[in-house]
């Protein structure tokens, strides 16, 4: 029932948004021809239902037609968002011009704003494909000398699915191999749903990553929407070590991996950390998909936490929402008391395959001893 209500709400919002776009187009371009009006209504009506319908199809099927329909629908969602913002701004500027008796041609105004939206869309699609390597120097107390000079790679939010799949995983694998890391951490949301797809095939390229100290994975929310078993089976089959709410120690560094769902409950999160018996005399690194409940990690005297999940908003204006939700810890290297926190913007995309006002990144950590 909740599932049905959620999709009904989303579809209602999409209907209203497309209706607003329709009213803007017909008003600013003075469209009165019945044939053109009906063509526009049909086109926008189909576009408004494309996301929900293609999402249902992608849940059941995985072939070229479904992947194409889904990719087109989520790409249109990103374009539509910018066109909606442009329409909203157009009405505001036009109202301002009427209030102060300024000579503004409505058609020209909308053309300019839609042109900016189109350029923003093109930039967003292009920018999402340009993966950056972000080098971060992270201080850890009592760091063993064995870890000095080592390369630690962190990637999160790959979102392998209908839009990005085997080829994207292969590209990321090549980039990671070129970095010659000593250890690799995968911070959740490796998959983007994709229940109908071949989960083993999508993740197979990552099996080629073979750093000396191994590859470790923690679950994100996208692996836990339904049954996480098939995802974890594919991940383990690829030779990746799943840290399932457990601690491992490598050369004096305690590495703690917690799953998204298990760590979301504060009492359960505390109980897990208590059970791990973290040695506060040794440095500790917490791998946690989302950067919340930082006070719990701080209270257990964990040295550092690395997270992802937020995408730093991914598209224009949403970074302000993620910043508010995660209290400024939605991106970058920050201090929370004695706890050092780094949150990555992720390497893939969710929904529209675009990034505006944020970048996709692979993070390379260089640990150094905190004095």
C-alpha positions in Angstrom: 0.0 0.0 0.0 2.8 2.4 0.9 4.6 1.5 -2.3 1.4 2.3 -4.3 0.9 5.6 -2.5 4.5 6.7 -3.0 4.4 6.1 -6.8 1.0 7.8 -6.9 2.4 10.9 -5.2 5.4 10.9 -7.5 3.2 10.6 -10.6 0.9 13.4 -9.3 3.9 15.7 -8.9 5.1 14.9 -12.4 1.6 15.5 -13.9 1.4 18.9 -12.2 5.0 19.8 -13.2 4.3 19.0 -16.8 1.0 20.9 -16.7 2.9 23.9 -15.5 5.4 23.5 -18.4 2.5 23.2 -20.8 0.8 26.4 -19.5 4.2 28.3 -19.7 4.8 27.2 -23.3 1.3 28.0 -24.5 1.2 31.4 -22.7 4.6 32.7 -23.6 4.5 31.5 -27.2 0.8 32.4 -27.6 -0.1 29.0 -29.0 -3.8 28.9 -30.1 -3.8 26.4 -32.9 -5.9 23.3 -31.7 -3.7 20.8 -33.6 -0.5 22.2 -32.0 -2.1 22.3 -28.5 -3.2 18.7 -28.8 0.2 17.6 -30.0 1.9 19.4 -27.1 -0.6 17.9 -24.6 0.0 14.4 -25.9 3.8 14.8 -25.9 4.0 16.2 -22.4 1.4 13.7 -21.1 3.5 10.8 -22.4 6.7 12.3 -21.0 5.0 12.8 -17.6 4.3 9.0 -17.3 7.5 7.8 -18.9 9.5 7.7 -15.6 7.0 5.5 -13.7 6.2 3.3 -16.6 9.8 2.7 -17.6 10.7 2.1 -13.9 8.2 -0.7 -13.7 9.4 -2.2 -16.9 13.1 -2.0 -15.8 12.2 -3.9 -12.6 10.9 -6.9 -14.6 12.9 -6.8 -17.9 16.4 -6.0 -19.1 17.0 -5.7 -22.8 18.0 -3.0 -25.2 14.5 -1.5 -25.6 13.8 -1.3 -21.9 17.3 0.1 -21.1 16.8 2.7 -23.8 13.3 3.7 -22.6 14.5 4.0 -19.0 17.6 6.0 -20.0 15.5 8.4 -22.0 13.0 8.8 -19.3 15.5 9.6 -16.5 17.4 11.8 -18.9 14.2 13.7 -19.6 13.6 14.0 -15.9 16.8 16.0 -15.6 16.0 18.2 -18.6 12.5 18.7 -17.3 13.8 19.8 -13.9 15.8 22.6 -15.5 13.0 23.6 -17.9 10.7 23.8 -14.8 13.1 26.1 -13.1 13.4 28.2 -16.2 9.6 28.4 -16.5 9.3 29.4 -12.9 11.9 32.1 -13.4 10.2 33.3 -16.6 6.9 33.9 -14.8 8.7 35.7 -12.0 10.7 38.0 -14.4 7.7 38.6 -16.5 5.7 39.6 -13.5 8.5 41.9 -12.3 8.6 43.6 -15.8 4.9 44.2 -15.7 5.0 45.6 -12.2 7.7 48.1 -13.2 6.4 48.7 -16.7 9.6 47.3 -18.4 9.6 46.4 -22.1 10.0 42.6 -22.1 9.1 40.3 -24.9 7.7 37.1 -23.4 8.7 34.8 -26.2 12.3 36.1 -26.2 12.5 35.8 -22.4 11.4 32.2 -22.5 13.7 31.3 -25.4 16.7 32.7 -23.5 15.9 30.9 -20.3 15.1 27.6 -22.1 18.4 28.0 -24.0 20.2 28.3 -20.7 18.4 25.2 -19.4 19.4 23.3 -22.6 23.0 24.3 -22.2 22.9 23.3 -18.5 21.5 19.9 -19.4 24.2 19.3 -21.9 26.8 20.3 -19.4 25.2 18.1 -16.8 25.3 15.0 -19.0 28.9 15.7 -20.0 30.1 16.5 -16.5 28.7 13.3 -15.1 30.9 11.3 -17.4 34.2 13.1 -16.4 35.3 11.3 -13.3 37.9 13.1 -11.2 40.6 11.7 -9.0 40.4 13.5 -5.6 43.5 13.1 -3.4 42.8 13.6 0.3 45.3 13.6 3.2 43.6 12.2 6.2 45.1 12.4 9.7 44.9 9.4 12.0 46.3 9.2 15.6 48.9 6.6 16.4 49.1 5.6 12.8 51.5 2.6 12.3 54.4 3.3 10.1 53.3 0.4 7.8 50.4 2.7 6.6 52.6 5.7 5.8 52.8 6.2 2.0 50.1 3.6 1.2 47.3 4.5 -1.3 43.8 3.9 -0.1 41.0 4.2 -2.7 37.4 4.9 -1.8 34.5 4.8 -4.2 30.8 5.0 -3.5 27.5 5.3 -5.3 28.5 3.6 -8.5 24.8 2.7 -9.2 25.3 -0.1 -11.7 21.9 -0.7 -13.4 19.9 0.1 -16.5 21.8 3.3 -17.3 25.4 2.4 -16.3 26.4 -1.2 -16.2 29.2 -3.5 -17.2 31.0 -0.9 -19.4 31.0 1.7 -16.6 32.3 -0.9 -14.1 35.1 -1.7 -16.6 36.0 1.9 -16.9 36.1 2.5 -13.2 38.2 -0.7 -12.8 40.8 0.6 -15.2 41.0 4.0 -13.4 41.5 2.3 -10.0 44.1 -0.1 -11.4 46.0 2.9 -12.8 46.2 4.4 -9.3 48.0 1.2 -8.0 46.2 1.2 -4.6 47.3 -0.8 -1.6 43.6 -1.3 -0.5 40.2 -0.4 -2.0 37.0 0.3 -0.2 33.6 0.3 -1.9 31.2 2.4 0.1 27.7 1.1 -0.9 25.2 1.7 -3.7 27.3 -0.3 -6.0 24.0 -1.3 -7.7 21.1 0.9 -8.7 18.4 -1.7 -8.3 18.8 -3.7 -11.5 17.0 -6.8 -10.2 16.2 -7.9 -13.7 19.8 -7.5 -14.9 22.7 -9.9 -14.6 24.2 -8.8 -11.3 27.2 -11.0 -11.8 28.0 -9.6 -15.3 27.7 -6.0 -14.1 30.1 -6.3 -11.3 32.5 -8.8 -12.9 35.1 -6.1 -14.0 35.7 -5.2 -10.4 37.0 -8.7 -9.8 40.1 -7.7 -11.7 41.1 -5.2 -9.0 43.7 -7.0 -6.9 45.4 -4.6 -4.4 47.8 -6.2 -1.9 45.6 -5.6 1.1 42.3 -6.5 -0.6 39.0 -5.0 -1.7 36.3 -4.4 1.0 32.6 -3.6 0.5 29.8 -2.2 2.7 26.1 -2.1 1.7 24.2 1.1 0.9 20.5 1.7 0.8 20.2 0.6 -2.8 21.4 -2.9 -2.0 18.8 -3.1 0.8 15.6 -1.8 -0.9 14.5 -5.4 -1.2 16.4 -8.6 -0.5 20.2 -7.9 -0.4 21.1 -11.6 -0.9 21.5 -11.6 -4.7 23.6 -8.5 -4.6 25.9 -9.8 -1.9 26.2 -13.1 -3.7 27.3 -11.4 -6.9 29.7 -9.1 -4.9 31.3 -12.1 -3.0 31.5 -14.1 -6.2 33.6 -11.3 -7.7 36.1 -11.8 -4.9 35.2 -8.7 -2.9 35.2 -8.9 0.9 31.9 -7.8 2.4 32.3 -6.2 5.8 29.0 -7.2 7.4 28.9 -5.1 10.6 32.4 -6.3 11.6 35.9 -5.2 12.3 39.1 -6.3 10.7 42.6 -5.2 11.7 45.3 -4.8 9.1 48.8 -3.8 10.2 47.5 -2.1 13.3 44.7 -0.2 11.7 41.1 -1.2 12.8 38.8 -1.1 9.8 35.1 -1.2 10.8 32.4 -1.8 8.1 28.7 -1.4 8.8 25.7 -1.9 6.6 23.3 0.9 5.8 20.2 -0.7 7.4 21.9 -2.0 10.4 23.6 1.3 11.3 20.5 3.3 10.7 19.0 2.3 14.0 21.0 4.2 16.7 20.6 1.6 19.4 21.6 -1.2 17.1 24.6 0.9 15.8 25.8 1.5 19.3 25.4 -2.2 20.2 27.4 -3.2 17.1 30.3 -0.9 18.0 30.2 -2.0 21.6 30.4 -5.6 20.5 33.4 -5.0 18.3 35.6 -3.9 21.3 37.4 -1.1 19.5 40.8 -0.5 20.9 41.0 3.2 21.5 44.8 3.1 21.6 44.9 2.1 17.9 43.7 4.1 15.0 40.2 3.1 13.6 38.5 3.8 10.3 34.7 3.5 10.0 33.2 2.7 6.6 29.6 3.9 6.7 27.5 4.6 3.7 25.7 7.7 5.0 27.2 10.5 7.1 24.7 10.6 10.0 24.8 9.8 13.7 28.4 11.1 13.8 28.1 11.7 17.5 27.9 7.9 18.1 31.2 7.3 16.2 32.7 10.2 18.0 31.6 8.8 21.4 33.3 5.4 20.6 36.5 7.4 19.9 36.7 6.2 16.3 39.5 8.1 14.5 37.8 8.7 11.1 34.7 7.9 9.2 34.4 7.8 5.4 31.0 7.9 3.7 29.1 8.7 0.5 25.4 8.5 -0.3 24.6 12.2 -0.7 26.0 12.7 -4.2 26.4 16.3 -2.9 22.9 16.9 -4.3 24.0 15.8 -7.8 22.0 18.5 -9.6 21.6 22.3 -9.3 20.2 23.5 -5.9 20.0 20.1 -4.3 23.3 20.5 -2.6 21.6 23.0 -0.2 19.1 20.2 0.7 21.8 17.6 1.4 23.8 20.2 3.4 20.8 20.9 5.6 19.9 17.2 6.1 23.5 16.2 6.9 24.3 19.4 8.8 27.2 20.4 6.5 28.8 16.9 6.4 27.4 16.0 3.0 30.7 16.5 1.3 34.4 17.0 1.9 36.8 16.6 4.8 35.4 17.9 8.1 36.0 17.6 11.8 33.4 16.5 14.2 35.0 16.8 17.6 37.9 14.3 17.6 36.3 12.4 14.7 37.5 13.2 11.2 34.8 12.8 8.5 35.1 12.6 4.8 32.0 12.3 2.6 32.4 11.6 -1.1 30.1 12.9 -3.8 30.2 9.4 -5.4 31.3 8.3 -8.8 28.0 7.4 -10.5 24.5 9.0 -10.7 21.1 8.1 -9.5 18.1 9.1 -11.7 19.2 11.6 -14.3 22.7 10.7 -15.6 23.8 14.3 -15.0 25.7 16.3 -12.5 25.4 20.1 -12.1 27.2 21.9 -9.3 28.9 18.7 -8.2 31.4 16.2 -9.6 31.9 12.4 -9.8 35.0 11.4 -8.0 37.3 8.5 -7.0 39.0 9.4 -3.7 42.6 8.5 -3.0 43.4 8.7 0.7 46.9 9.2 2.0 46.9 8.6 5.8 49.4 10.5 8.0 50.0 10.4 11.7 48.0 13.0 13.7 50.2 14.8 16.2 
